[in-house]
Amino acid sequence: MGEFELLARVRERLPPPHGRVRVGSGDDAAVTVPGGATATSVDALVEGVHFSRDGTGLGQAGSKALAAALSDLAAMGAEPGEAYVVLTVPPGLDEDACLEAVDGMVAMAESTGTTLAGGDVTRGPVLSFAVTVVGHASTPERFVRRRGARPGDALVLTGEIGAAAAGLLLPGLDVPALAAPTAAALRRRQLEPVPRLAAGRALAGAGATAMIDVSDGLGADAGHLAAASEVGLRIDAEALPLAEGVAELAAALDRDPLRLAVSGGEDYELLAALPPRGLDLVGLGEAAGVGMTRIGEVVAGAGVEIRLPGGRKLEPAGFDHLG
Amino acid sequence: MGEFELLARVRERLPPPHGRVRVGSGDDAAVTVPGGATATSVDALVEGVHFSRDGTGLGQAGSKALAAALSDLAAMGAEPGEAYVVLTVPPGLDEDACLEAVDGMVAMAESTGTTLAGGDVTRGPVLSFAVTVVGHASTPERFVRRRGARPGDALVLTGEIGAAAAGLLLPGLDVPALAAPTAAALRRRQLEPVPRLAAGRALAGAGATAMIDVSDGLGADAGHLAAASEVGLRIDAEALPLAEGVAELAAALDRDPLRLAVSGGEDYELLAALPPRGLDLVGLGEAAGVGMTRIGEVVAGAGVEIRLPGGRKLEPAGFDHLG
């Protein structure tokens, strides 16, 4: 299998480029006309580090690689635009398997309105994806950064947390309290995350002062937002929206479900700070197609405090994956 | 070594972002204000495929990874803008070694006016770089594509070819005919390529109708330009600018120097088609700081013909590196 032949077969599978893309894959570079300002982020998914081919389908790996990168654009409130991918192909992975991974990316691209505008294929020891995504806005000020949260702002979390961590722990466990469909849903949240692009734009439109995706765990990413904004965050542990089945799984492992949920990564939900006045989370959630929960507030000071009933505090487990 | 700590140390080494970049590394995404239209390309450099740590310094590897990506922007006639890098770190490579690779990239970025605007660090089995570069122009039409060459156009090549291939073959060889400084220059062309950004812009400004970088070898890349433009290319083998020392090395290996030069990749020179009327290659070359040679012409038809004296034809060796 040669580089040129595989790239040609990949190109055949790509949908036609969208409006901003004037030249798609196949020239020395892709040509686009951006929408005033761009937000660009990169992410990598490496076999043996972020996934195993035993547990993850190739299409799922491709889809997740793109979803993880797009989640950063969601956290900026960006309109998704283009994606560029370096696909590293290990010995023994045949062309059809490569195309299965590409098809997973294509499906995620189509469902999010992203154009796969360019890429490269290289040999390497393990399957990996390095993805660059570009999102758009009319002006740079439209993007929501990690800095900008102000004391008094409400803290809002999209969706539910803990599912991806629970889905990672599930394989091989026997948890009778967990119904099969619930267990399957937890696995899907781990293997097939969906970037919260509509929610990100809705929150940006509602005046979010700061935003981040909680890909490294709510505890860690709340800390990043607090540090960048030079504020403190006070989170009400009882308000946290735990995904269905997380409590049962945590019980089976004799672990605290809340601690599991705030420490585990890969939920790809968004944490935003917004002025509380007139905040309509029900309306925002309906517009974005995902629940939104007020989980706390921004305060003067520094750091993240996750409060339990009775004045106790929840300490997230350390989370620092090189990757 | 954790991801966050290493990224923090990387960020300390990055020069401040340039004009177009409003938010550099450290948020969910970098924010830029592009110049009307963008050209975006990706490239990868993988240990064991494209380089070995035995033969290549870490700084050289970092510099070459960025240079190879920027060469694609040169071939579009783009103004270099931003670069985004996924650095994969193998077990046993310590933080200082990672930073040496980063320093190589920083030096290449500085010398070309590129901003390292974002990146990611991940673990993986071998050292690798996946680089996305973004270049700018006022309108999408300003970029020069592979298609567009017209019969009657002159074919122009920047610089000299064969040096990178010769530099790859050199280690371990004893070539008495090759002076030490010449041999060292050949090695540098292999290990420390320089993207022809100024030349690309000069050729675009002079009305280039089509352009490509000859990273896969002049023979192969001329074929790509011919196919994209739906024309034939006629190249005069005797006009080809061979780098100093290529003839001596080829003689020592009993190989044809011209065939070596047109088949070997990684020269990162530019091949452009331009209307011949009023073409001032001396002036263009002086403006761009690199020699420019007229090596042939565009003709009706298809394919690439490299003509030798006496009507014979030179067939490039096959070149298809998956990488």
Boltz contact constraints between the chains, C-beta under 6 A:
constraints:
  - contact:
      token1: [A, 2]
      token2: [B, 320]
      max_distance: 6.0
  - contact:
      token1: [A, 2]
      token2: [B, 322]
      max_distance: 6.0
  - contact:
      token1: [A, 3]
      token2: [B, 322]
      max_distance: 6.0
  - contact:
      token1: [A, 22]
      token2: [B, 140]
      max_distance: 6.0
  - contact:
      token1: [A, 27]
      token2: [B, 145]
      max_distance: 6.0
  - contact:
      token1: [A, 27]
      token2: [B, 146]
      max_distance: 6.0
  - contact:
      token1: [A, 28]
      token2: [B, 72]
      max_distance: 6.0
  - contact:
      token1: [A, 28]
      token2: [B, 75]
      max_distance: 6.0
  - contact:
      token1: [A, 28]
      token2: [B, 76]
      max_distance: 6.0
  - contact:
      token1: [A, 29]
      token2: [B, 39]
      max_distance: 6.0
  - contact:
      token1: [A, 29]
      token2: [B, 40]
      max_distance: 6.0
  - contact:
      token1: [A, 29]
      token2: [B, 41]
      max_distance: 6.0
  - contact:
      token1: [A, 29]
      token2: [B, 72]
      max_distance: 6.0
  - contact:
      token1: [A, 29]
      token2: [B, 76]
      max_distance: 6.0
  - contact:
      token1: [A, 30]
      token2: [B, 40]
      max_distance: 6.0
  - contact:
      token1: [A, 31]
      token2: [B, 39]
      max_distance: 6.0
  - contact:
      token1: [A, 31]
      token2: [B, 140]
      max_distance: 6.0
  - contact:
      token1: [A, 31]
      token2: [B, 143]
      max_distance: 6.0
  - contact:
      token1: [A, 32]
      token2: [B, 38]
      max_distance: 6.0
  - contact:
      token1: [A, 33]
      token2: [B, 37]
      max_distance: 6.0
  - contact:
      token1: [A, 33]
      token2: [B, 140]
      max_distance: 6.0
  - contact:
      token1: [A, 34]
      token2: [B, 34]
      max_distance: 6.0
  - contact:
      token1: [A, 34]
      token2: [B, 38]
      max_distance: 6.0
  - contact:
      token1: [A, 37]
      token2: [B, 33]
      max_distance: 6.0
  - contact:
      token1: [A, 38]
      token2: [B, 32]
      max_distance: 6.0
  - contact:
      token1: [A, 38]
      token2: [B, 34]
      max_distance: 6.0
  - contact:
      token1: [A, 39]
      token2: [B, 29]
      max_distance: 6.0
  - contact:
      token1: [A, 39]
      token2: [B, 31]
      max_distance: 6.0
  - contact:
      token1: [A, 40]
      token2: [B, 29]
      max_distance: 6.0
  - contact:
      token1: [A, 40]
      token2: [B, 30]
      max_distance: 6.0
  - contact:
      token1: [A, 41]
      token2: [B, 29]
      max_distance: 6.0
  - contact:
      token1: [A, 42]
      token2: [B, 84]
      max_distance: 6.0
  - contact:
      token1: [A, 42]
      token2: [B, 86]
      max_distance: 6.0
  - contact:
      token1: [A, 42]
      token2: [B, 118]
      max_distance: 6.0
  - contact:
      token1: [A, 42]
      token2: [B, 120]
      max_distance: 6.0
  - contact:
      token1: [A, 43]
      token2: [B, 120]
      max_distance: 6.0
  - contact:
      token1: [A, 44]
      token2: [B, 86]
      max_distance: 6.0
  - contact:
      token1: [A, 44]
      token2: [B, 120]
      max_distance: 6.0
  - contact:
      token1: [A, 44]
      token2: [B, 122]
      max_distance: 6.0
  - contact:
      token1: [A, 46]
      token2: [B, 122]
      max_distance: 6.0
  - contact:
      token1: [A, 46]
      token2: [B, 124]
      max_distance: 6.0
  - contact:
      token1: [A, 49]
      token2: [B, 123]
      max_distance: 6.0
  - contact:
      token1: [A, 72]
      token2: [B, 28]
      max_distance: 6.0
  - contact:
      token1: [A, 72]
      token2: [B, 29]
      max_distance: 6.0
  - contact:
      token1: [A, 75]
      token2: [B, 28]
      max_distance: 6.0
  - contact:
      token1: [A, 76]
      token2: [B, 28]
      max_distance: 6.0
  - contact:
      token1: [A, 76]
      token2: [B, 29]
      max_distance: 6.0
  - contact:
      token1: [A, 84]
      token2: [B, 42]
      max_distance: 6.0
  - contact:
      token1: [A, 84]
      token2: [B, 132]
      max_distance: 6.0
  - contact:
      token1: [A, 86]
      token2: [B, 42]
      max_distance: 6.0
  - contact:
      token1: [A, 86]
      token2: [B, 44]
      max_distance: 6.0
  - contact:
      token1: [A, 86]
      token2: [B, 130]
      max_distance: 6.0
  - contact:
      token1: [A, 118]
      token2: [B, 42]
      max_distance: 6.0
  - contact:
      token1: [A, 120]
      token2: [B, 42]
      max_distance: 6.0
  - contact:
      token1: [A, 120]
      token2: [B, 43]
      max_distance: 6.0
  - contact:
      token1: [A, 120]
      token2: [B, 44]
      max_distance: 6.0
  - contact:
      token1: [A, 122]
      token2: [B, 44]
      max_distance: 6.0
  - contact:
      token1: [A, 122]
      token2: [B, 46]
      max_distance: 6.0
  - contact:
      token1: [A, 122]
      token2: [B, 323]
      max_distance: 6.0
  - contact:
      token1: [A, 123]
      token2: [B, 49]
      max_distance: 6.0
  - contact:
      token1: [A, 123]
      token2: [B, 322]
      max_distance: 6.0
  - contact:
      token1: [A, 123]
      token2: [B, 323]
      max_distance: 6.0
  - contact:
      token1: [A, 124]
      token2: [B, 46]
      max_distance: 6.0
  - contact:
      token1: [A, 125]
      token2: [B, 125]
      max_distance: 6.0
  - contact:
      token1: [A, 125]
      token2: [B, 126]
      max_distance: 6.0
  - contact:
      token1: [A, 126]
      token2: [B, 125]
      max_distance: 6.0
  - contact:
      token1: [A, 130]
      token2: [B, 86]
      max_distance: 6.0
  - contact:
      token1: [A, 130]
      token2: [B, 130]
      max_distance: 6.0
  - contact:
      token1: [A, 132]
      token2: [B, 84]
      max_distance: 6.0
  - contact:
      token1: [A, 132]
      token2: [B, 132]
      max_distance: 6.0
  - contact:
      token1: [A, 140]
      token2: [B, 22]
      max_distance: 6.0
  - contact:
      token1: [A, 140]
      token2: [B, 31]
      max_distance: 6.0
  - contact:
      token1: [A, 140]
      token2: [B, 33]
      max_distance: 6.0
  - contact:
      token1: [A, 143]
      token2: [B, 31]
      max_distance: 6.0
  - contact:
      token1: [A, 145]
      token2: [B, 27]
      max_distance: 6.0
  - contact:
      token1: [A, 146]
      token2: [B, 27]
      max_distance: 6.0
  - contact:
      token1: [A, 320]
      token2: [B, 2]
      max_distance: 6.0
  - contact:
      token1: [A, 322]
      token2: [B, 3]
      max_distance: 6.0
  - contact:
      token1: [A, 322]
      token2: [B, 123]
      max_distance: 6.0
  - contact:
      token1: [A, 323]
      token2: [B, 122]
      max_distance: 6.0
  - contact:
      token1: [A, 323]
      token2: [B, 123]
      max_distance: 6.0
